[in-house]
């Protein structure tokens, strides 16, 4: 168990699990600022710890931005409908 490859693989799996579990919530419609912040923090931590590389970091941030934009657009539509 002291194998560095095992540890980095395990750390990667934990990091990806943390990120992906938050994306599941976002995709299910949770638009809370706290969840967006947690997702961003999970991405940054995973990258800073070396669990994801720069391309994965970019991919996750772009994905988060697309979700945020879609949720903001839906929010604006809801406001317009309520007027």
DOVEXMAR-248811 format. One record per atom (N, C-alpha, C): residue number from 0; residue in one letter; atom name; x negated, y negated, z. Coordinates in Angstrom, 3 decimals, always signed. Last residue first. Layout:
BEGIN
<rec NUM, A, CA, <X, Y, Z>>
...
This chain:
BEGIN
<rec 82, X, N, <+42.970, -38.384, -14.814>>
<rec 82, X, CA, <+43.309, -39.814, -14.959>>
<rec 82, X, C, <+44.654, -40.018, -15.616>>
<rec 81, X, N, <+42.356, -35.758, -14.933>>
<rec 81, X, CA, <+43.052, -36.220, -13.741>>
<rec 81, X, C, <+43.507, -37.673, -13.872>>
<rec 80, X, N, <+40.848, -35.509, -17.227>>
<rec 80, X, CA, <+42.187, -34.896, -17.184>>
<rec 80, X, C, <+43.012, -35.435, -16.028>>
<rec 79, X, N, <+38.487, -36.733, -16.407>>
<rec 79, X, CA, <+39.282, -37.332, -17.483>>
<rec 79, X, C, <+40.710, -36.793, -17.483>>
<rec 78, X, N, <+37.594, -34.916, -14.502>>
<rec 78, X, CA, <+37.903, -36.294, -14.104>>
<rec 78, X, C, <+38.806, -36.939, -15.151>>
<rec 77, X, N, <+37.158, -32.669, -16.091>>
<rec 77, X, CA, <+38.142, -32.609, -15.008>>
<rec 77, X, C, <+38.559, -34.018, -14.567>>
<rec 76, X, N, <+35.070, -33.626, -17.691>>
<rec 76, X, CA, <+36.358, -33.257, -18.302>>
<rec 76, X, C, <+37.457, -33.216, -17.263>>
<rec 75, X, N, <+33.086, -33.890, -15.733>>
<rec 75, X, CA, <+33.583, -35.074, -16.430>>
<rec 75, X, C, <+34.931, -34.800, -17.109>>
<rec 74, X, N, <+32.745, -31.176, -15.109>>
<rec 74, X, CA, <+33.182, -32.107, -14.078>>
<rec 74, X, C, <+33.761, -33.375, -14.711>>
<rec 73, X, N, <+31.739, -30.225, -17.520>>
<rec 73, X, CA, <+33.035, -29.731, -17.022>>
<rec 73, X, C, <+33.606, -30.663, -15.965>>
<rec 72, X, N, <+29.296, -31.608, -17.516>>
<rec 72, X, CA, <+30.270, -31.836, -18.589>>
<rec 72, X, C, <+31.663, -31.377, -18.165>>
<rec 71, X, N, <+28.071, -30.431, -15.319>>
<rec 71, X, CA, <+28.357, -31.866, -15.299>>
<rec 71, X, C, <+29.398, -32.213, -16.359>>
<rec 70, X, N, <+27.796, -27.811, -16.251>>
<rec 70, X, CA, <+28.636, -28.076, -15.083>>
<rec 70, X, C, <+29.004, -29.557, -15.000>>
<rec 69, X, N, <+26.028, -28.239, -18.382>>
<rec 69, X, CA, <+27.355, -27.661, -18.635>>
<rec 69, X, C, <+28.294, -27.937, -17.464>>
<rec 68, X, N, <+23.799, -29.256, -16.981>>
<rec 68, X, CA, <+24.460, -30.061, -18.001>>
<rec 68, X, C, <+25.873, -29.547, -18.279>>
<rec 67, X, N, <+23.158, -27.019, -15.387>>
<rec 67, X, CA, <+23.512, -28.297, -14.766>>
<rec 67, X, C, <+24.281, -29.175, -15.757>>
<rec 66, X, N, <+22.517, -25.168, -17.378>>
<rec 66, X, CA, <+23.645, -24.909, -16.476>>
<rec 66, X, C, <+24.113, -26.206, -15.840>>
<rec 65, X, N, <+20.261, -26.425, -18.485>>
<rec 65, X, CA, <+21.442, -26.151, -19.317>>
<rec 65, X, C, <+22.678, -25.905, -18.452>>
<rec 64, X, N, <+18.532, -26.425, -16.251>>
<rec 64, X, CA, <+18.989, -27.690, -16.841>>
<rec 64, X, C, <+20.236, -27.493, -17.692>>
<rec 63, X, N, <+18.099, -23.688, -15.944>>
<rec 63, X, CA, <+18.741, -24.437, -14.877>>
<rec 63, X, C, <+19.293, -25.761, -15.406>>
<rec 62, X, N, <+16.719, -23.209, -18.359>>
<rec 62, X, CA, <+17.985, -22.522, -18.081>>
<rec 62, X, C, <+18.777, -23.261, -17.000>>
<rec 61, X, N, <+14.440, -24.713, -17.915>>
<rec 61, X, CA, <+15.325, -25.048, -19.032>>
<rec 61, X, C, <+16.703, -24.424, -18.830>>
<rec 60, X, N, <+13.401, -23.317, -15.723>>
<rec 60, X, CA, <+13.788, -24.723, -15.578>>
<rec 60, X, C, <+14.710, -25.174, -16.710>>
<rec 59, X, N, <+12.911, -20.797, -16.875>>
<rec 59, X, CA, <+13.866, -20.918, -15.775>>
<rec 59, X, C, <+14.327, -22.366, -15.588>>
<rec 58, X, N, <+10.966, -21.539, -18.840>>
<rec 58, X, CA, <+12.225, -20.879, -19.206>>
<rec 58, X, C, <+13.277, -21.060, -18.121>>
<rec 57, X, N, <+8.885, -22.545, -17.240>>
<rec 57, X, CA, <+9.558, -23.411, -18.211>>
<rec 57, X, C, <+10.924, -22.841, -18.589>>
<rec 56, X, N, <+8.216, -20.171, -15.882>>
<rec 56, X, CA, <+8.588, -21.381, -15.142>>
<rec 56, X, C, <+9.385, -22.313, -16.054>>
<rec 55, X, N, <+7.406, -18.602, -18.000>>
<rec 55, X, CA, <+8.596, -18.212, -17.238>>
<rec 55, X, C, <+9.128, -19.404, -16.437>>
<rec 54, X, N, <+5.135, -20.075, -18.716>>
<rec 54, X, CA, <+6.210, -19.881, -19.687>>
<rec 54, X, C, <+7.507, -19.479, -18.994>>
<rec 53, X, N, <+3.546, -19.918, -16.406>>
<rec 53, X, CA, <+4.057, -21.214, -16.844>>
<rec 53, X, C, <+5.197, -21.077, -17.855>>
<rec 52, X, N, <+4.587, -16.969, -14.520>>
<rec 52, X, CA, <+3.628, -17.804, -15.237>>
<rec 52, X, C, <+4.307, -19.074, -15.748>>
<rec 51, X, N, <+5.345, -16.002, -11.158>>
<rec 51, X, CA, <+5.769, -16.223, -12.547>>
<rec 51, X, C, <+4.744, -17.131, -13.212>>
<rec 50, X, N, <+3.765, -15.752, -8.939>>
<rec 50, X, CA, <+4.689, -14.647, -9.241>>
<rec 50, X, C, <+5.271, -14.774, -10.639>>
<rec 49, X, N, <+2.147, -17.759, -8.004>>
<rec 49, X, CA, <+1.640, -16.914, -9.080>>
<rec 49, X, C, <+2.543, -15.742, -9.425>>
<rec 48, X, N, <+3.080, -19.611, -6.273>>
<rec 48, X, CA, <+2.496, -18.401, -5.683>>
<rec 48, X, C, <+1.963, -17.428, -6.730>>
<rec 47, X, N, <+4.178, -21.462, -7.994>>
<rec 47, X, CA, <+3.012, -21.864, -7.192>>
<rec 47, X, C, <+2.322, -20.665, -6.541>>
<rec 46, X, N, <+6.353, -19.964, -9.034>>
<rec 46, X, CA, <+5.232, -20.379, -9.889>>
<rec 46, X, C, <+3.997, -20.715, -9.077>>
<rec 45, X, N, <+7.931, -19.633, -6.790>>
<rec 45, X, CA, <+7.480, -18.462, -7.536>>
<rec 45, X, C, <+6.285, -18.815, -8.418>>
<rec 44, X, N, <+8.418, -22.322, -6.117>>
<rec 44, X, CA, <+7.651, -21.463, -5.214>>
<rec 44, X, C, <+7.103, -20.245, -5.945>>
<rec 43, X, N, <+9.962, -23.149, -8.325>>
<rec 43, X, CA, <+8.680, -23.790, -8.021>>
<rec 43, X, C, <+7.809, -22.929, -7.119>>
<rec 42, X, N, <+12.197, -21.434, -8.080>>
<rec 42, X, CA, <+11.385, -21.432, -9.307>>
<rec 42, X, C, <+10.000, -22.007, -9.019>>
<rec 41, X, N, <+13.159, -22.180, -5.581>>
<rec 41, X, CA, <+12.749, -20.789, -5.805>>
<rec 41, X, C, <+11.856, -20.686, -7.041>>
<rec 40, X, N, <+13.808, -24.870, -6.084>>
<rec 40, X, CA, <+12.754, -24.548, -5.127>>
<rec 40, X, C, <+12.250, -23.110, -5.329>>
<rec 39, X, N, <+15.935, -24.522, -7.875>>
<rec 39, X, CA, <+14.735, -25.244, -8.293>>
<rec 39, X, C, <+13.558, -24.904, -7.385>>
<rec 38, X, N, <+17.701, -23.221, -6.158>>
<rec 38, X, CA, <+17.252, -22.572, -7.388>>
<rec 38, X, C, <+15.961, -23.212, -7.875>>
<rec 37, X, N, <+18.129, -25.131, -4.173>>
<rec 37, X, CA, <+17.547, -23.831, -3.817>>
<rec 37, X, C, <+16.975, -23.140, -5.049>>
<rec 36, X, N, <+19.359, -27.145, -5.735>>
<rec 36, X, CA, <+18.083, -27.404, -5.075>>
<rec 36, X, C, <+17.384, -26.098, -4.699>>
<rec 35, X, N, <+21.716, -25.825, -6.475>>
<rec 35, X, CA, <+20.788, -26.308, -7.513>>
<rec 35, X, C, <+19.408, -26.551, -6.913>>
<rec 34, X, N, <+22.806, -25.433, -3.930>>
<rec 34, X, CA, <+22.409, -24.274, -4.739>>
<rec 34, X, C, <+21.463, -24.694, -5.858>>
<rec 33, X, N, <+23.252, -28.107, -3.147>>
<rec 33, X, CA, <+22.368, -27.242, -2.361>>
<rec 33, X, C, <+21.896, -26.042, -3.177>>
<rec 32, X, N, <+25.129, -29.009, -4.934>>
<rec 32, X, CA, <+23.787, -29.590, -4.989>>
<rec 32, X, C, <+22.799, -28.710, -4.240>>
<rec 31, X, N, <+27.230, -26.519, -6.404>>
<rec 31, X, CA, <+26.793, -27.324, -5.259>>
<rec 31, X, C, <+25.364, -27.821, -5.454>>
<rec 30, X, N, <+28.643, -25.040, -8.194>>
<rec 30, X, CA, <+27.935, -26.216, -8.702>>
<rec 30, X, C, <+27.398, -27.091, -7.579>>
<rec 29, X, N, <+29.458, -21.864, -9.046>>
<rec 29, X, CA, <+29.024, -22.668, -7.895>>
<rec 29, X, C, <+28.189, -23.832, -8.436>>
<rec 28, X, N, <+30.031, -20.265, -11.245>>
<rec 28, X, CA, <+30.748, -21.514, -11.072>>
<rec 28, X, C, <+30.363, -22.354, -9.879>>
<rec 27, X, N, <+28.545, -18.147, -11.880>>
<rec 27, X, CA, <+29.886, -17.836, -11.380>>
<rec 27, X, C, <+30.678, -19.108, -11.076>>
<rec 26, X, N, <+26.125, -19.260, -12.422>>
<rec 26, X, CA, <+26.929, -18.801, -13.561>>
<rec 26, X, C, <+28.355, -18.443, -13.158>>
<rec 25, X, N, <+25.273, -19.657, -9.781>>
<rec 25, X, CA, <+25.492, -20.798, -10.669>>
<rec 25, X, C, <+26.401, -20.409, -11.835>>
<rec 24, X, N, <+25.033, -16.979, -8.934>>
<rec 24, X, CA, <+25.981, -17.887, -8.283>>
<rec 24, X, C, <+26.296, -19.095, -9.161>>
<rec 23, X, N, <+23.011, -16.129, -10.671>>
<rec 23, X, CA, <+24.305, -15.428, -10.648>>
<rec 23, X, C, <+25.364, -16.340, -10.037>>
<rec 22, X, N, <+20.932, -17.777, -9.923>>
<rec 22, X, CA, <+21.535, -17.966, -11.242>>
<rec 22, X, C, <+22.882, -17.251, -11.338>>
<rec 21, X, N, <+20.340, -16.616, -7.468>>
<rec 21, X, CA, <+20.883, -17.974, -7.500>>
<rec 21, X, C, <+21.516, -18.287, -8.848>>
<rec 20, X, N, <+19.309, -14.207, -8.265>>
<rec 20, X, CA, <+20.509, -14.205, -7.423>>
<rec 20, X, C, <+21.148, -15.590, -7.395>>
<rec 19, X, N, <+17.008, -15.010, -9.683>>
<rec 19, X, CA, <+18.150, -14.442, -10.407>>
<rec 19, X, C, <+19.427, -14.442, -9.569>>
<rec 18, X, N, <+15.320, -15.899, -7.573>>
<rec 18, X, CA, <+15.743, -16.792, -8.653>>
<rec 18, X, C, <+17.022, -16.274, -9.299>>
<rec 17, X, N, <+15.057, -13.584, -6.021>>
<rec 17, X, CA, <+15.520, -14.834, -5.416>>
<rec 17, X, C, <+16.045, -15.796, -6.486>>
<rec 16, X, N, <+14.041, -11.797, -7.919>>
<rec 16, X, CA, <+15.320, -11.527, -7.268>>
<rec 16, X, C, <+15.910, -12.781, -6.642>>
<rec 15, X, N, <+11.597, -12.958, -8.456>>
<rec 15, X, CA, <+12.605, -12.888, -9.519>>
<rec 15, X, C, <+13.987, -12.610, -8.946>>
<rec 14, X, N, <+10.388, -12.589, -5.918>>
<rec 14, X, CA, <+10.576, -13.929, -6.478>>
<rec 14, X, C, <+11.654, -13.924, -7.555>>
<rec 13, X, N, <+10.369, -9.784, -5.741>>
<rec 13, X, CA, <+11.078, -10.580, -4.732>>
<rec 13, X, C, <+11.382, -11.963, -5.293>>
<rec 12, X, N, <+8.753, -9.176, -7.959>>
<rec 12, X, CA, <+10.126, -8.667, -7.874>>
<rec 12, X, C, <+10.961, -9.455, -6.872>>
<rec 11, X, N, <+6.359, -10.446, -7.177>>
<rec 11, X, CA, <+7.056, -10.855, -8.400>>
<rec 11, X, C, <+8.517, -10.408, -8.354>>
<rec 10, X, N, <+5.704, -8.955, -4.939>>
<rec 10, X, CA, <+5.968, -10.394, -4.796>>
<rec 10, X, C, <+6.734, -10.921, -6.009>>
<rec 9, X, N, <+5.273, -6.486, -6.197>>
<rec 9, X, CA, <+6.326, -6.619, -5.198>>
<rec 9, X, C, <+6.703, -8.083, -5.020>>
<rec 8, X, N, <+3.100, -7.150, -7.770>>
<rec 8, X, CA, <+4.311, -6.647, -8.408>>
<rec 8, X, C, <+5.498, -6.794, -7.464>>
<rec 7, X, N, <+1.294, -7.826, -5.818>>
<rec 7, X, CA, <+1.706, -8.859, -6.756>>
<rec 7, X, C, <+2.973, -8.424, -7.489>>
<rec 6, X, N, <+1.096, -5.360, -4.455>>
<rec 6, X, CA, <+1.552, -6.549, -3.746>>
<rec 6, X, C, <+2.029, -7.615, -4.717>>
<rec 5, X, N, <+0.141, -3.704, -6.475>>
<rec 5, X, CA, <+1.419, -3.397, -5.843>>
<rec 5, X, C, <+1.975, -4.647, -5.173>>
<rec 4, X, N, <-2.312, -4.929, -6.953>>
<rec 4, X, CA, <-1.320, -4.884, -8.026>>
<rec 4, X, C, <+0.059, -4.582, -7.458>>
<rec 3, X, N, <-3.664, -4.506, -4.508>>
<rec 3, X, CA, <-3.261, -5.863, -4.891>>
<rec 3, X, C, <-2.229, -5.883, -6.014>>
<rec 2, X, N, <-2.910, -1.974, -2.254>>
<rec 2, X, CA, <-3.238, -2.214, -3.647>>
<rec 2, X, C, <-2.757, -3.609, -4.056>>
<rec 1, X, N, <-2.123, -1.153, +0.168>>
<rec 1, X, CA, <-2.958, -2.342, +0.153>>
<rec 1, X, C, <-3.421, -2.673, -1.267>>
<rec 0, X, N, <-0.802, +1.190, +0.000>>
<rec 0, X, CA, <+0.000, +0.000, +0.000>>
<rec 0, X, C, <-0.852, -1.263, +0.000>>
